[in-house]
Every structure is written in C-alpha cells, then in structure tokens.
Amino acid sequence: MQDRHVFAIILTGLILGLAGCSSDAPPLPDLTPAWAANVIADKWAHEELNHFRVVFHSDTLIQCGVQNDLWKLTEIKDQSGNTLTSKYQLTDRGKQILTEIDLKDSGRGHEIVLKGPYRPDITAIVDGPQPNQKKVGFRWTIDWDRAPADLKACLPRFELTGNQGALFIINDPAQPWLLASLMNPEDVGAPAASGSVLDKLH
C-alpha cells in the first residue's frame, strides 16, 4: 500500500513537471544583422518606408542640376496669375531620382529628400521594451553601385548618409522577425555588454 502511495506521488510529480514544461513558450529565433538589413532594404525597394532628407552645402549643385535637367527655376503664382516668388522644382527626370528639393541660392543648406537605393549597415541590436521586440540601429548610405547615373551626376556621394533606428517585432516563433517602424537612432540605446554588441559585421 505504501509503495502504491509513493508511486502515485512520483507519477503526479512527473505529470505536473511535464505540464509545466509544455506551458513554457518556445524560444524566439535570433534577429541577425543580415536578416535585419535585408528586411529594411526590401521595404525601401517596395516604397514602404519614408525616404531620408539630407542637408549640405554646395556652390555648384544648382547649376549642375539645371544643366542635367534635374530641376528648373519655376515661378510660383497666386490665383490671379501674379508671380509671388520663384523656386527650383524637380523636372520629370529629377523626380525619377529624388522625392523633394529645397535649394538655396546662397549655396548653404540645400535640402534634398532622397529616393534611394539605400544600403543599411547594422550597428546595434538590443532588446526592446517587450520580450518580442528588438531595437536595431543602423547607418544608411546610398548604394552607389546601384545608384542611377543622374543621381551621381550632381550629388556628393559622401554627404548621402545618416543614422537611423528601427523596431522589429515577432509574434510567432515559427515566423520571421518583422519591421514594425523606424525610430530615432538615439532611441535605440547602447548595446548591452552581455553579447548584443555587434563587433564587426562586414
């Protein structure tokens, strides 16, 4: 009788232990730098992410763009047809490589919204506010090898770069990590010393 009692206790413990194990959520897959970079690049390729604005100085940019038919000086008129001002606007050719421009006659503080193609270089992957979230820091540059000739004609290559952050989420361990949104690079935070520092990715 005592043996049966001991056996029942052991069996109950095994059942409870198995039940406890089965209730544990399976571990989430790692978010690798290569996967994060590919997802970000793919979103840009399909026009699913906002493009980047760069500000730089150049005394030759305006004339170069005019000569290459990327933009032209256009009069801005009111409803009565009176000229209010004039500004440089993208031509149809310029719209193929840029999203928006705000060019300054002084040559100082030209603003250009790019259209890619971009190349992201992942600099950090850290835990997000929730267990199923990761914050990713990256530095983006124009992919010069794939950039159209019109983009290269007038824009300075080494000015077309910047830092950005992104939030990745995963809801099912059987599914891949997904890009939820872009974020300010300062909101990514520093990688922890426990191994989330990305030593050298390339």
N, C-alpha and C positions, 0 to 999 in steps of 0.2 A: 504493500500500500504506500509506503514511504517512497519507494522507487518510482511509483506512478506519479506521486506528487512532485518529486524532483524533476521528472521528465516533463510534466506539464509546465513547470516554471521555466525550464530551459526552452521548450517549444514556444511559449508565449514571448520570451525574450527575443528569440530568433525572428518571430513574426513581426514584432514591434520594430526590431532593427531593420528588417527588410522594408517595412513600410516607411521608416524614416529615410532610408536611402532613396527609395523611389520618389519621395516628395522633393528631394533636392533638385533644383534646376540644373540642367546641363551647362557646362562652362561655355562662355561666349568665345567665339574664334578671335584670334588676334587681328587687330587692324594694322596691316603692314603699310609702310611708306609707299611701296609700289602700287598697292591697291588704292590708297587714298589719292595718289597723284593721277592715276588713270580715271577714277571717278570724276575728279574735278575737271580734268581735261575734256572728258566726254560731255560733261554738262555744258561747257563753253562751246564745244563743237556743235551742239544742238541748240545753241542760243537760249539756254535755260538759266544762265547766270548773267548778272549785270556786268557790264564792261568797266574797265578801270579808267580813271581820269588822271592824267599826268600834267604837271606844270613845270615849264622850263623856259629858259631864255635863249633867244637866237635872233641875230640880226639879219639872217639870210632866209629864214623859214618862209616868210610871206611871199617873197618874190619867187622862191623855188616852187612853191605850191601853185602860184599863178602860172608860171611857165609850163608846169606839168599838168595843168588843167585839173587840179585837185580842189581848188576853191577860187572864188572870184569876188570882187568887191561889188556889193549889191545895195541899191538904195532902198531904205525902209520908208514906206509912205503911210500916211494916215488914210482914213476912209474917203477923204476928199481928194486924194491924189497928191497931197503936198508931201514933199520929202522931209522926213523927220531927222534921219541920220543915215549913215551907211556903215556896213559891216561886211566882213568876209564870211561867205557861206559856202558850204560844200557843193561842188558840182555833182552830177550823176556819177562821174568817175570817182570823185572823192568819197562818195557815200559807200562805195564798194570796200573801202579800207578803213574808214573812220565812222564813228557814230555821231560825233558833235565836235565843233571847234569854237573857240573864243580867242581870236588872235588880236594881239596888241600892236599898234603902230610903233610903240616905243621899243618893241623887241623884248620887253621884260614881262614875264608872267603869262606866256602863251598857255592856254588850257585846251587840252585835246582829250576826248573820250575815245579810247581805242576800240577795235573790233577783233583783236587777236590776229593770228593764232598765238596762244599762250603756252608756256611751259612752266608748270609748277614744280618747285623744288622743296620737298617737305623738310621742315627744320625741327619740328617737335610734335609728339603725340602724347597727350596727357589725359588723365581721367576727367570725365565731365561731371556735372552735378548729380547725375543719376547713374546707376551701375551700367545701364545700357547705352551710355553716351561717351563719346570721346571728343576732345577738342584738338584740332590739328592746326599747327602753324606752318605757313609756307611762304616762300619768296617766289613771286612770279616774274617772268621775263617774257618778252616777245620771242617766239620760236623763230629765230632769224632764218634758219634753213628753209622753213616753210612759208615765210612771210612773202607777200606779193611784191613785185618789183616797185610798184608805185609807193608802197609804204617805205621801202628802203631809200627811195629817191631823195626824200627831203627830211625825214625824221631821224634824229640822232639815236642810234641803237642803244647806247648805254644810259640814256635817260628813260627808256621804256621798261621800267622795272619798279617793284614795290613789294611791301609785305602785307599779308592778309591772313585771316583765320577762318576756320570752318568748323561747324558742328556736325559730327556723324552720329547716327543712331542705328540700333539694331533691335528688332522686336522678337525675332525668332532665331535661335542659334543655328537653325538649318538654312537660314537665309544670309546673304552678304550684308556688310555694313553699307548704309545709305547716307548720302549727303543731305542733311536737313536744311542748312542755311549757311551763308557766310557770316563772319563776325569780325569785329575789330581785332587786329593782331594782339593788342595789349590785353584783351580779354582771354586769350588762350592761357597765359600764365607760363611760368617756368617749368620745365620737365622735372619730375621728382628724381631724387638720387637713387631710387630703387631699380633703375634699369630702363626707364622710359626715355632717357636721353638718347637721341639718335646720333651716334658717333660720326659716321661718315656714310652717306647713302650712295654716293656715286664714285 
